Amino acid sequence: MRSIFLTIILGFVSLLVHSQNIQIKGNVVDASGAPLPGVNILVKNTNLGGTTDFDGNFAIANIPVGAVLQISYVGYTTKVVKLTNSNFLKIQLQEDSQALEEVVIIGYGTQKVSKVSGAVSSVGKAQIENLKPVRAEEALQGQASGVNVISSGSPGATPTVLIRGIPSYTGTNPLVVIDGVTQTLEDLNSLNPSDIESMNVLKDAALTAIYGVSGGNGVIVVKTKSGKKNTKTTFGYDSSYGIQEVFKTINVLNASEYAAILNEASVASGGNLIYNNLNGLGLGTNWQKEVLKEAPISINNFTATGGSENSSFFLSAGYLAQDGVVGGGDKSYFNRANLTANYTTDINKKLTAIINTSYANIKGKGLSENNIGSVLSNALNFDPTVAPYDATGNFGISNTITQEIKNPLAQINDTYNKGNTNKLFGKLELQYDILENFKVTSRFGYTYVDVVSKNFTPLVYYGVGHNQTTAHPDLSPIVTVDSVTGDVTSTHSRVSEAATNYFSYTYEIYGNYNFKIAKDHTFETVLGYSIGKNSGSNITANAEDIPFNSWEYADVSSATGDAKSQTSGSWQYENRNLSYFSRINYDYKEKYLLSFTSRFDGSTSFGKNNKFAFFPSASLGWVVSNEDFWKSSIVDYLKVRGSYGSVGNDNISPQFARISTFPKYTFDGNIVSGSTLLSIPNDDVTWENQIQYNAGLDLKMFGNRISLNADYFVKTVDDLLFSPTLSLYLGTPAYPAANIGKTKSSGIDLSLGYNDTYFEKFSINTNLSFTTSKNEVVEINNGDKFIWGAGYGIPYTTLTRFEEGFSPGYFFGYKTDGIFQNQAEVLAHATQTGAQPGDIRYADVNQDGIINDLDRTKIGDPFPDFTLGWNLSFDFMNFDFNVFTYASVGGDIYRAYDRNLNFTNKYAGVLDRWKGEGTSNTEPRVAFIDTNNNRRASDRYVEDGSFVKIKNIQLGYTLPESAFKSAKFTKVRLYAQVKNAYTFTDYSGFDPEISSGVLDTGIDRGSYPQPRTWSVGVNVKF
């Protein structure tokens, strides 16, 4: 009886247990909704499990209710799912940013991060997709440590990109390598950022020396997206639409204030009142609001990706349309259309072919910007008492302003230009596996660019006596007859058309051989050869007298001007290079790392006595955490590393003598072409020899949730390239390049990251990057010990200098020492010619008792002491949130948008002017006669340009599958975004971020501000 009873109980329990076991079916996809084949599914604490098929489907039987599934896939974060009674699971895996960074692309190969002993910063596609930049390098700002990106708000404009300081005078742009093909920073405007898989910035000589003479300013290695083998074809569509706006204007005088100041200035100079009645003037015209527009921006991208057993593909089509906030889309825009096709196929078991091809079409129009004649400069300086239009509908005219400054609306209307660029670039590559670990790669990379542009200058009327008026009010030409000779002269409308072509190619063949000795000694080697050519040509035609003074008829063929007015010109160039390169990476049990790199470069950029250059580098690394004695429960990974190496810079023209046939001479009434020396070669010029030191560490703690990468670097550049001034007896050819000096840069860059998941449904990922650089010109081998840089104004005032003992591109001018309050102070001060009470008192820097040019000194530095970027992302259930903040601290800005003519508008600070003893110690008196030259370049115009910008805020929501299952979509995500949401700064101008090149950065002539952009978008996968 007992045995029967036990049998019944055991059977009941067995039945109960069996009834609680279920069969689970499911589907696993990636973040885009594409199925993932080969995903491992394991029932925790059992041997039960399985893998997904080609479509990402799986099925597992006899799983107890309440069991826990572990879903794992290489490159993705492992997901844990607790079973309920549901018998179908839809599982989405997220890419593991740490896992993706385990392998980085370096020159001519890849390397595990744990084995890299050089300095590299990486930005992945998730960061790029969150930011949705117009240009790819915008994604590096604040997210790649060691990189300083200074952007412009002008549509499609190239930013200034500095990698670890300012080492060179002739150029600081880094080398850009897209899928192994060398490009330039300017070329990134034709790359669709949504096509990018990753961007790696190679920062020290250990990694850049393999690029030799082109690697001195750092290297940006871009990898575009590709398909995956054995995956079902998936499609994606990403669309967004936004509105751009300028959220800050500059405080200048309104009409009433302007009139009062001019009256005071006139009377102070012995003149009469200009405005007898200030009543009724009111605020007048705010010219900034007249020219600044709300401008749309739209982005549309379509992709298709997939692969079979032997091949994979990635196809994309994109279109970006961005109107300018200055002037609006009729006169300012940047439109880019992209087509990309990346295809990889295994021809046989040993031979693989890769074909990457991209086409871009860029159309654009532009307005004058960041100069004394720019639209914003005119908006800041034009007369606020003038209405935009007069009673007849014509543009308003100032009767007092007759030099340069004009109605900015008229300027916009009278600006006509357009450009059309077609670019084709890519590579053809074959990879042949000679042995299991020995691969030979043959690559042909190419870039072809065709640019067509047109500019039209119509006859214009800006008022009688205005120096830019070229027509009568009815826009007929102004014809004059010389009373003595009877010669007739006339003004003309003009058109210019240009066609420019660029072509470059690089052919490389190299071998990668990886092998081990005695299991513990691992070698990764590269040996290769490269040849390349860059060439370009241009032809430009000019003509006068356009029918009807109209843009519609603005064509050289339709111009009616005589033969003398029809001119043409052309130019062409070519440079070539030849290189040999090699690298040996060694590690012992992944504890001790050693790397040697070398490149032997030959270039036509150098003189015939120095055609070739050798660039070696070496680096060491020690993975301390891999030692047997390492027992830390906190620190999971610790690596220390150091490097030393030499890289170069060839940012000069090829050393060829060139002859120009442009000069024309008249003999016996016939026009005869002449010739002149256009350029002189320097046979002794050689490459800039840049020596770099780097020491760093990589750290991961608390289960890899916290990561730290920190580096200290020192760079010195000998044989600095420069184009000096020639003796006058040589005539007027282009100056040949020479080696003239030495610079030094040093600094720290670090990246601190944290990522974790809470409650299975809430994850956080944040990263903080920090970059600092100290730059100094150590030596200038000319008599003056300095080189002049950029300036501003009319007459032109030079402002920046590249000088021995100072930071590159610093501001040079007078230091101010308050305002003279009375005549006694004027007499007690050093002799300052023309000074009187109310004028600026300038510091006697050299203490010689006289204020003159010898008292000019450093008054500012446009480059920041440090920059900082903070990226923060949250994911909770179906919501995702990202915010990116960028800070630049310590850079100065020179306020150069004041035209400073008697009748131009003024910066509102003039309201705090000196009006008598004790009234002001910062702003001078106003007067039309300025014998003290209060307008001279001085620290009066220098402001702190430090800022903190909330660069990006994005909130997204992924719809549940039930909402779109019938439409056969795999993912639908909606998002809202604000770019340049807010700027915290004390700077009084439009935008403290001013990009104009090394020796022109920080000079605000009315620079183009970065707009705030509100946008909404949708991502669809199917």
Order of alpha helices (4+ residues) and beta strands (2+ residues): alpha-beta-beta-beta-beta-beta-beta-beta-alpha-beta-beta-beta-alpha-beta-beta-beta-beta-beta-alpha-beta-beta-alpha-alpha-beta-beta-beta-beta-alpha-alpha-beta-beta-beta-beta-beta-beta-beta-beta-beta-beta-beta-beta-beta-beta-beta-beta-beta-beta-beta-beta-beta-beta-beta-beta-alpha-beta-beta-beta-beta-beta-beta-beta-beta-beta-beta
